[in-house]
Amino acid sequence: MTLVNKARSIGGYGFQCGLVAAIFTSTRCGLQRYRRKDDLVNALVAGAVAGATVAAGTRNLKQVVGTTCLVSAFSTAADYFRTM
């Protein structure tokens, strides 16, 4: 793998991480504003939306569901431990 290919790969992963973060943050803040509550439900739903959005490109239902659950669980755990 050449240096240019490695740079493209790193750039692609960086873009995906940024996309997940942007979707998660905007969804979580929107839910918090809409519900007028700051609780774990916001992080749970925002993680599910971010995971499903990114995994939807695979067009494989098992991957979409798995990624949705994984991102939702990690984001909820991170939000929970942030408030401790």
Summary of the structure (lengths in Angstrom):
residues: 84
radius of gyration: 14.8
end to end distance: 43.5
largest distance: 50.3
contacts: 223
relative contact order: 0.13
helix: 88%
strand: 0%
